[in-house]
Amino acid sequence: MPSENTFSVTPPAGPPAESARHASWLELFFDLIAVAGVAQLAHLLHDTPGVDDLGFYCLLYLAFWTAWMCFTTYGNVAADKVHTRTVLIGMFGLAVMAAAVPEIRSDHARAFALAYVLVRLLASRVWQRRGEVVADWPIAQLSVGVVPWIVSVWAEAPARYWLWAAGLAVDLALTFARSRNQILARAREEWEERAAGHARPTRPMPVAARFDARHLDERLGLFTLIVIGESVALTVEVSSEAEWTSRLAALAVGSFVLLLALWALAVRRSCGVPLLGFGVLAPRFALPMHCVATGALAALAASLGGAVLHVDGPLPPGMRWLMCGSITVFLSVGVLAGAASGRGVRWILGAGGPVVVAPILLGAFAGHGAPAALVWALVLVARWPWLYEKLARRHDMSDVRS
């Protein structure tokens, strides 16, 4: 008989057949603009990034991803009733945010903040017209967190950055403070209070916006795929300007294989979140995991580009820890997603534990090795879940035969 943990190492078979809808050309165009901003953010982590640089990157990435997700939510729910002009204006706002990144520590910070405010207010307004409550991802509808961003227009650094962080913290707190049912019940209470003073309600009672789970999984996967593609493009760009040597060849090939391994974990049979099955988690849990995982991927791209600049010697500590830390964060999300997808305790300990611990050990003790050696070691780490599941299936088959 098969062991009781046989299912724990078997990935989900595929997405549920909820709809045959796919991402539109407009949505793909929007995704490309968003990832262009992410590519700009990766440049903030070049050279030897410090803790302040990493914190600033996380802040800006969360702002970009939140703005993108607000319109992704709108497109997912509205489907063929999306107002193209509204999406194009949002796209322009994201483009301004992306263009502001290179000089965001100086004159362009106000332009970045104003563009973010525009995108968020525009995304919030569409739900007022539709009369729906985005109970599964309230950030798409809320505008309270925009207030600190507006105030930051008159603030100077570093106060403006703390105001940005406060605004994002407010959005996250309001999203997770109440359950889906509580959010919907509160919206209906407010509607009843407004309707009590009118003989005829001006708007119908709000209903919960319904996500198309399969379409959302596809959008998340496409975003992750484009981020990986930008990582490849960045590595190619930096490598094309360096002297081609055997060490560079080993590093370049290793970087490409590493990104392929991460692609296999996040996109090949997952919804853009490493090892997360299709439709397994509600949006309010799956979306933060997607944000963290793709943010780690973009940071990894910066570290791979930096490794090319130090191909003939050991990586600076900051760059080494950025590379190993990015992998650790990405694979840690994968362990959580794998557990949520039905993989058991045996998988968490046997496959998940090593992929979290190994990059940390490499970051601590691989300071004197060549960058190519470190990258190839991380390739082995990223492929371990696949190898573990293959070995586990063989073990289960041998148990059946016996």
N, C-alpha and C positions, 0 to 999 in steps of 0.2 A: 504494500500500500504506500502511496506517496506520503511524505512527511507533512506535518500540519503547517509547515511554513512554505509549502510549494508556491502558494499564491503570492507570498510576500516578495518574491523575486521576479514576478511576472509583470511587465508594464501593461498599462491599459491597452486594449485592442485598438481603440480609435475614437473619434469624436461621435457624440450621439447625433442621430439623424433628425435634428430639430428643424432645419431649414436648408434650402439649397442656395441661400444667399451668400455672395462673396463680396469682398471689399471692392468698392467702386474705384474708377480711375481718379475721382476727386479725392477719395480717402487716401489712396496711395500717394498722390501728390502732396497731401497734407503731411503724411508720415515722413516723406523725404525732406520737407522743410524742417520738421521737428528734429530729425536726426542730424541735419546740417548744423543746427544749434548745438547738439550734443558733441559733434565733431569739434566745434569751436571750443567747447568746455574742456575737451581733452588737452588742448594746448596749455591750459592753466597748470597742468601737472608735469610739464616738461622739466628738464634739468634735474634738480634734486628737490622735489617738493617737500615742504615742511608740514607740520600739523595745521598751521593756519591755512596753507594752500589747500590741503585736503578738506578742511571744514568749509572753506569758501566754495570749493567745487561741489560738495554735497548739497550746500544750500542752493546754488544755482541750478544744479541738475534737478533737484526736487521741484523747483519753480517751473523749469521747462517741461518736465514730465507731467506735472499737474495741469499745466495749460493744455498740453496735448491730450491728456485724458479727458478733460472737460468736453472737448469737441468730439473725441472718439465716442464718448457716452451718448452725445447728441446724435451722431450719425448712426450708432447702433440701434437706438430706440426709434428714431424718426424714419429710418430706412429711406424709401424713395420719396418721402415728403420733406427731406432736408432742403433748406433754403440755400442755394448755391452761393448767393451773395454773402450771406452770413458766414459761411465757411471760408470764403475767400478773404473776407476782412480779418477773420481770426488767423488765417494763414499769413497775412501781411504783418499782423502783430507779432507772430512767432519769428518772422524773418527779421523784423527790427530788433527783437531780443537777441537773435543770433549775431546780427551785425554789431551789436553793442558790446559783445563779450570781450573782444581784444582790448578795449580801453575802458572796461567796466569799473576799474579802480580809480578812474578819473572822471572825465567829462561825460562819458556815455552812461553812467549809472542812472541818471534821471530818465534818459530815454528808455532804458531797460525797464525801469519801474513803471513808467507810464504805459509802455506797450503791454506789460503784464496785466496792469489794471484794465486796459481796454479788452484784452482777451477774456479775462475772468468775468467782467461785467456783461460782455456780449454773450458769453456762454450761459450766464445766469438768466439773462432776459428771455432766451428761447423757451425756457421751461414755464415762464409766466404766461406766455402765449398758448402753450400746449395744455396747461392745466394739469400737469402730471408732477408727481413727487418722486424724485430719484432716491428712493429709500435705501437702495443697495450701495449707492456711492454719493452721499449728500454733497461732497465738495463741488460736484458739477453744478450744483444749484445754489450753493451758499455764496454770499458776497461779504460777510462780516470780516473774513480774514483779509480782505482787500484794503480795509481802512488803514492798517499800519503801513501798507505800501504807498498809499496816497500821502500820508504824513511824511514818509521818507523823502519825498520830492524836495522838501525844504530842509532836510537834515544833511549833515556832513558825515563822512566816514570817521570812525566805524559805527556811529549810531545808526546810520541808514541800514547797515547790514543786520544789525540786531532787530531793527523794525521788520525787515523782510523775514527773518527767522520767526519773529513773534506772529506775523500774519500766517505763515504756513503752519505754525504750531496750533493756532486757533482753529484753522480748517481741520487739521487732523483730530484735534480734541473733540470738536463738534461732530465729526464723522463717527467716531468710535464711542462717544459717550452714551449714545442711545441705540437701541436695537432697531431693526427695520420696522417692526410693528409700532414701536413707540414714535418713530419719526412720522409714519403715516397717520397715526392717531392724532398727533399734535397738529399736523397740517389740516386735518378735518375739523378739529376743534376751532382753529383760527378761522376756517371758512364759515363755520356755523355762527361764530361771534360776529363776523362781518355781515352775514346774511340776515341776522336777527334785526338789523336796522333798516332793511330794505324789503319792500313788498315783493320784489322779484329779484333773486340773486343775479348779480351781473356776470358771474362765472359759474360753471358747473362744479359740483363737489370734486376735489382733486382725487385722482386715482394713482396707484403706484405704477411708475414707468416699468415696462417689462423688457428685460434684456434679452437679446438673441444670443444665447450662450455660445453657439457654434461660430457666429460671426465675430463675437468678442474674442474668442480663442484665436481666430484667424488674424485679427488685427494685432493682438499681442505678439503672436508668432512672427508676423511680418515686421513689426517694429524691432524685435530682437534680431531678426535676420539682417535688417538693414544696419543695425549697430555693429554686428559682426562684419558685414561688408565694409563699413567705414573703418573698422580696425585693420582689415586687410589692406585697404587703400592707404591708410596712414603708414603702415609698415613698409609697403612698397615705395611710397614717396620718400621716406627717409633713407631706405636702402639704395634707391636710385642715385642719391647724391653722395653716397659713401664709396670708398675704394672697395672693389669686389675682391675679397680674399676667401680662403677656405673657411676661416672663422665666421666671416659674414654669411657664407653659404649655409653653414651649420645652424647659425642663429635664425636665418630667414626661413629655412625649411622647418625648423623646430617651431617657430612662431606660427607658421601656416598650419602645421599639424595640430598644434595646441588649439587654435581657433576652430579647426574642424572637430576636435573632440568636444569642445564646448557647444558647438552647433548641434552635434549628435545628442547631447544631453538636453538642450533647451528647445530645439525646433523639430528634430526629426520625428519624434513620437511624443512630443509634448506641446503645450500651448504657449510657448515662449518663456515659460518659467521652467528651469531645469527639473526634470523628473516629475513634473506635475501633470497628471492625467487630464484629459479633456472634460470640462464641466464638473470637476471634482469639488472645487471650493466655490463658495459664493463670492461675488465680485469684491466685497469689502475686505476679504482675506486674500484673494488671489492677486488683486491689483497692487497692494503694497509689496508683495513678494516680487512682482514683475519690476516694480520701480527699483528695488534694491539690487536685483540681479542684473538688470540692464545698466544701472549706474556702475556696478562693479566691472562689467564688460568694457564700458567706455574708459574707465580708469586703467584697466589692463592694457588697452590699446596705447595709451600714453606711455606706460612702462615699457612696452615692447619697442616703441619708437625710440625711447631713451636708451634702451639696451643696445641699439645699433650704434649709437654715438660712443658707447663704451665697449665696443666689441673686442678690443684688444686687451682689456684689463678687467678687473673685478668691478661689479656695479657699485656705485655709491650706496651707502646704507639706506638712504631715503628712497632711492629708486628700487632697490631690492625688496624693501618692505612693501612698497606700493604694488609690485608685481605679485608677491606672495600673499599679501593681504587681500588683493582683489580676487585672487583665486579662492582664498579661504572664504570670503563673503559669498561669492557666487555658489560655491559647492555647499556651504552651510544652508543657503536657501534651498538647494537641491535636496539636502537631507530632510529638511522640514517638509518639502513638497512630496518627497518620496514616502514619508511616513503618512502624510494626509491622503496619498493615493492608494493606500492599502498595504504597503510593504511593512513587514512585521519587525519585531524586536531584533530578530537574528540579522536582518538586512541592515537595520540602523547601526548595530554594533560592528558587523562584519564589513559592510560597504561604506556606511556613513562616517563612522569614527575615523578611519585612516585618511579619508579625503579632507577632513577638517584639521586633523593634527599634523599631517605630513607637510603642508605648505608653511605652517608656523615654524616647524623645525627647520625647514629649508631657509626660511627668512632669518632664523637665529644663527645657523651654523654654516651657511653656504656663502659666507662673505668673501672667501678667497678664491672661489672657482670662477671659471669663465661664464659669461652670460649665456652662451649656447648650452652649456652643461645644465645650468639652472632651468632653462626653458624646457629641455628634454626631460628633466626630472619631473617638471610640472605636467608634461604630457602623460607620463606614467600615472601620476596622481589622478588626472582627469579621466583616464581610461579605466581606472580601477573598478568603478561601479559596473561597467560592462563586463570586465573579466570576472568579477565576483559572481555576477548573476549567471554567467556561462558555467563557471565551476559548480555553482549551487545546483543548476539544472542537471549537470552530469551526476552529481552526488545523489539527487533525488531519483534519477533514472536507474542508478545502480541499486538503490534501495528497493525499487519496484522489481527489478530482476531477481534480487535475492529473496 
